[in-house]
Amino acid sequence: MKQQWLFLFVILCMLVLLLTVDARHRRLLTDDQSEAALLTAFKQSSVKSDPHNFLDNWKHGPGPPGRDPCSWRGVSCYEGRVIGLDLRNAGLTGTLNLSNLTALPNLRSLYLSNNSFSEEIPEINFPAALQHLDLSQNNFSGDFSRLSFGLCSNLTFFSLSHNNVSGEKFPVTLSNCKLLETLNLSRNSLAGKLPGEWGSFQSLKQLSLSHNRFSGEIPPELSLLCRTLEVLDLSGNGLTGQLPESFVSCGVLQSLNLGNNKLSGEFLTTVVSKLPRITSLYLPYNNISGSVPLSLANCSDLRVLDLSSNEFTGEVPYGLCTPVLEKLLIANNYLSGTVPVELSSCKSLKTIDLSFNALGGAIPKEVWTMPKLSDLVMWANNLTGEIPDDICVDGGNLETLILNNNLLTGSIPESISKCTNMIWISLSGNRLTGKIPVGMGKLEKLAILQLGGNSLTGNVPSELGNCKSLIWLDLNSNNLTGDLPAELASQAGKVMPGSVSGKQFAFVRNEGGTDCRGAGGLVEFEGIRAERLEHFPMVHSCPETRIYTGLAMYTFDGNGSMIYLDLSYNAVSGSIPVSYGNMVYLQVLNLGHNLLSGAIPDSFGGLKAIGVLDLSHNNLQGFLPGSLGGLSFLSDLDVSNNNLTGPIPFGGQLTTFPLKRYANNSGLCGLPLPPCSSGSRHRPTSSNAHHKKQSIATGMITGLVFSFMCMLMLAIALYRVRKVQKKEKKREKYIESLPTSGSSSWKLSSVHEPLSINVATFEKPLRKLTFAHLLEATNGFSADSMIGSGGFGDVYKAKLGDGSVVAIKKLIQVTGQGDREFMAEMETIGKIKHRNLVPLLGYCKIGEERLLVYEYMKHGSLETVLHENTKRGGVFLDWTARKKIATGAARGLAFLHHSCIPHIIHRDMKSSNVLLDQDFMARVSDFGMARLVSALDTHLSVSTLAGTPGYVPPEYYQSFRCTTKGDVYSYGVILLELLSGKKPIDPEEFGEDNNLVGWAKQLYKESRGDEILDSDLITEKSGDVELFHYLKIASQCLDDRPFKRPTMIQVMAMFKEFVQVDTENDDSLDDFSLKETPLVEEPRDKEP
């Protein structure tokens, strides 16, 4: 019996165990399915686009893959539970909804950085286990103070950097995150004063609030973090005053970055020098004055000291040499004296930058031979002396040697060939003599070599062709002789990118033609204020210069070539090597002012990226190769003062350059030079005419018949001429009686038969149009005929004799580059046709005046119709009409950006440059005045500000860089005008210190977008949904960060996504097929 009970007891225990295991298994299975469901719910609700198929295997369903999310990409698990999601760099777009993810009970880390999630900051219900949350580099906006951190007791890492979050206060619940170690809110739009509530943070080690809009002084309460704070970054704001003395308690602070503010005072002595653990101190671009305090030597762990672009005076401090100091950057100050020999005691020093000061004397030999020195940068001083003969003998650690624009003498030592790590040598603008060492050809890492503006002699070493990384070679303005080495092109197609990528530079481009020496100068630009460079003598050595700034970037992957070659103003002879045409990435080639002979190689047609080609002042012979006509990025050509012959090839941009670029070539002819004679119109061939002799009898008979016919035709011609002359006299008397507009002076006396000058046209019906017709049609360009006025001139309405109506733009009188822009517009823009562009019908040049003939737009500009006519009871534009105008203007601008060759940046997109034809179709105008995009300008910055107030993107006020993304911003303003019905600048509406964009952004951030919209537009047909869709597009176009703005192709795609877009016979958006145009696939630009 006992055995039976024992047996039953064992059976019962096993049954209970099996039931327990089964229940546990079912619970695990249910949890797996629940977590999988939450993840797929997040994918469906938040992810609108997954271009890289990152979440392709996130599929919840039957079978192991659908039940086990631990196998999904980006998901990490522990003991079968989801504990982490890593979706960094996935390229996801959409509106983030975190409720599904934060419902994961065991979630510890969530990384969503570098995607394109937009809209306001998502609601976050922090799960108790969450430790890391990274939302950086997205498109989040909204007021930061509205974010609720709730229960975040375990959160140690939070980053919201590189977004567009705004507000002047921090969330109250942020103080709940007592274990937070890293808080990164950098590169947003936070404003106001820095908050002072920091006492609740017990573990904060890294705090970055850089590149926002904070102002005022640094609050002393921030020092409450000093017990644990290791990294503090407040750079790139508008902070004033100095660092409070309470920060002396920051005993563990290692990195302090206060650069790009307006700080002043003596806090370096009173506070910073008392921080025992500080290793990196960044204070560039502030207003700190006085001597560099030697008390900084108390910071015995200091490795990096950056005091660039302040107002320091006195001598270079040599008592700062701590045993571990690696970088000493004091560029762009007002230091004087000499380079102290005591610097050589800094045995760990790798980088010295003392550029743009007033230092004199020689660089001590002991400094040259410092064992770890890699960067010696001291350009723009008054340094003298010679480069030591034994440079790099004891090691090749030097990577950058930048000493241009000093007073150095002597020769370049042969031992420089032992500096095998060298990537940038700049010795331009000194007094160096001797030959260029052939051993430089051994420097395989050398990317930039600048030796211009010296007195170097001898040949250009062919060994330089062995430099496998060389992309920039500038030897202009020396005394070099011998032949051009063909070997300089031997690395074409082999150059690899990388060695100088990311380095900050400025390029001063000479645009004064033959009045300038060389194409320009490249300078290292780290820590230099732009306004200081603008007053530098080098900038003013040429009558016309333009400054470009930016970061060095390569335009090729692994098949590159040299991009800049300047050998001008030497005595180099021989012919131009054919191999130079193989440098397909070459952007600047200047061989002017030499003794070159022979023909221009036809292989130059292979220089597809060339922007500047100067071959002037040589002894070149032969014809201009027709292949040059295919160089669509060529923006500056000069072949003057040679012995060239034959016609200038017609096509491309060759006929658009001014006459002086071809001058003093006795045999050259064709536009823009005088026409070619019949004899010079054809190129010589190897065969001669064979049938020269004619029968004498045949010749006499032919002569008699010809003479009789000539006499008969002459009699008829004389009769007709007298008849025409009478008619012309009547016309001239009438024209002389016509009034002229304003103070206009036509200076017709200097022009031969001005009234009969033909208008060069692009439309057949206007072939016989003359200047007299234009003068008559505008009543002498009277004020009554004027219909508009802009930055480039006045516009007149003209009714021609055949009844057709045109618009005539009389350009302001410009010279130099203005002539070049005019010619470019004539021959290039005149051939650009698109239904959303105002077509150029013809042009006329008479004396000092230049006239452009455009198709007349019946309803004038969008600005007039939208803002003026409506007030006067004119045409009201309903939403259907405004939507049609918005898509039409976008289509025209997209055509300029992406389909024109060369591509065109408008630079002045505004509502007055959007004209409306008789059907209210939008036509973009004045694009002909835009600067054509050249290869040289693509990655660089323009120093002259372009655009109209209210439409100018914010980056133009900082870097003055004109880009297609600048046009996109201006288009966003136009779209905002259409949606709101308001002008971009209206003091009565927005006040003196605000504009339409600022007003709309504030309302948009406060979720009051309905107040932006024109109340007259909200109808049943349009509805709020469609209007808000367009408002969202405008908001993206108006992002302060260019790399976050869409391209115009992407704007068109967003229009097309919305089902209610009026497609106008189904083709209003079809000029750019979203399936066939590869540009649509390109991602938005990333931040440089």
Sequence and secondary structure as in RCSB ss.txt:
>XXXX:A:sequence
MKQQWLFLFVILCMLVLLLTVDARHRRLLTDDQSEAALLTAFKQSSVKSDPHNFLDNWKHGPGPPGRDPCSWRGV
SCYEGRVIGLDLRNAGLTGTLNLSNLTALPNLRSLYLSNNSFSEEIPEINFPAALQHLDLSQNNFSGDFSRLSFG
LCSNLTFFSLSHNNVSGEKFPVTLSNCKLLETLNLSRNSLAGKLPGEWGSFQSLKQLSLSHNRFSGEIPPELSLL
CRTLEVLDLSGNGLTGQLPESFVSCGVLQSLNLGNNKLSGEFLTTVVSKLPRITSLYLPYNNISGSVPLSLANCS
DLRVLDLSSNEFTGEVPYGLCTPVLEKLLIANNYLSGTVPVELSSCKSLKTIDLSFNALGGAIPKEVWTMPKLSD
LVMWANNLTGEIPDDICVDGGNLETLILNNNLLTGSIPESISKCTNMIWISLSGNRLTGKIPVGMGKLEKLAILQ
LGGNSLTGNVPSELGNCKSLIWLDLNSNNLTGDLPAELASQAGKVMPGSVSGKQFAFVRNEGGTDCRGAGGLVEF
EGIRAERLEHFPMVHSCPETRIYTGLAMYTFDGNGSMIYLDLSYNAVSGSIPVSYGNMVYLQVLNLGHNLLSGAI
PDSFGGLKAIGVLDLSHNNLQGFLPGSLGGLSFLSDLDVSNNNLTGPIPFGGQLTTFPLKRYANNSGLCGLPLPP
CSSGSRHRPTSSNAHHKKQSIATGMITGLVFSFMCMLMLAIALYRVRKVQKKEKKREKYIESLPTSGSSSWKLSS
VHEPLSINVATFEKPLRKLTFAHLLEATNGFSADSMIGSGGFGDVYKAKLGDGSVVAIKKLIQVTGQGDREFMAE
METIGKIKHRNLVPLLGYCKIGEERLLVYEYMKHGSLETVLHENTKRGGVFLDWTARKKIATGAARGLAFLHHSC
IPHIIHRDMKSSNVLLDQDFMARVSDFGMARLVSALDTHLSVSTLAGTPGYVPPEYYQSFRCTTKGDVYSYGVIL
LELLSGKKPIDPEEFGEDNNLVGWAKQLYKESRGDEILDSDLITEKSGDVELFHYLKIASQCLDDRPFKRPTMIQ
VMAMFKEFVQVDTENDDSLDDFSLKETPLVEEPRDKEP
>XXXX:A:secstr
 HHHHHHHHHHHHHHHHHHHHHHHHHHHHHHHHHHHHHHHHHHHHH SB TT TTTT   SSSHHHH GGGSTTE
EEETTEEEEEE TT   EEE   HHHHT TT  EEE  SSEEESB       TT  EEE  SS  BSBGGG    
S TT  EEE  SS  EESS  GGGGG TT  EEE  SSEEEEE     TT SS  EEE  SSEEEEE  GGGGGG
TTT  EEE  SSEEES   GGGGG TT  EEE  SS   SSHHHHTGGG TT  EEE  SS  EE   GGGGG T
T  EEE  SSEE SB   TT  TT  EEE  SS  BSB  GGGGG TT  EEE  SS  EEE  HHHHT TT  E
EE  SSEEESB  TTTTTT     EEE  SS  BSB  GGGGG TT  EEE  SS  BSB  GGGGG TT  EEE
  SS  EEE  GGGGG TT  EEE  SSEEESB  GGGGTTTTTB   TTTT EEEEEEE SGGGSSSSEEEEE 
TT  HHHHHTSGGGGSSSSEEEEEEE   S SSSB  SEEE  SS  EE   GGGGG TT  EEE  SSEEEEE 
 GGGGG TT  EEE  SSEEEE   GGGGG TT  EEE  SSEEEEE   STTGGGS GGGT S TEEESTTS  
  TTTSS   S         HHHHHHHHHHHHHHHHHHHHHHHHHHHHHHHHHHHHHHHHHTS  STT    GGG
SSSGGG B EESSGGGTT BHHHHHHHTTTT GGGEEEEETTEEEEEEE TTS EEEEEEE    THHHHHHHHH
HHTGGG   TTB  EEEEEEETTEEEEEEE  TT BHHIIIIIITTTT     HHHHHHHHHHHHHHHHHHHHTS
SS B  S   GGGEEE TT  EEE  GGGS B  TTTTTS  SS  S TTT  GGGGTT    HHHHHHHHHHHH
HHHHH   S  HHHH TT  HHHHHHHHHHTT GGGTS GGG  TTTHHHHHHHHHHHHHHHT SSGGGS  HHH
HHHHHHHSTT   TTTTTTTTS TTT GGGGS      
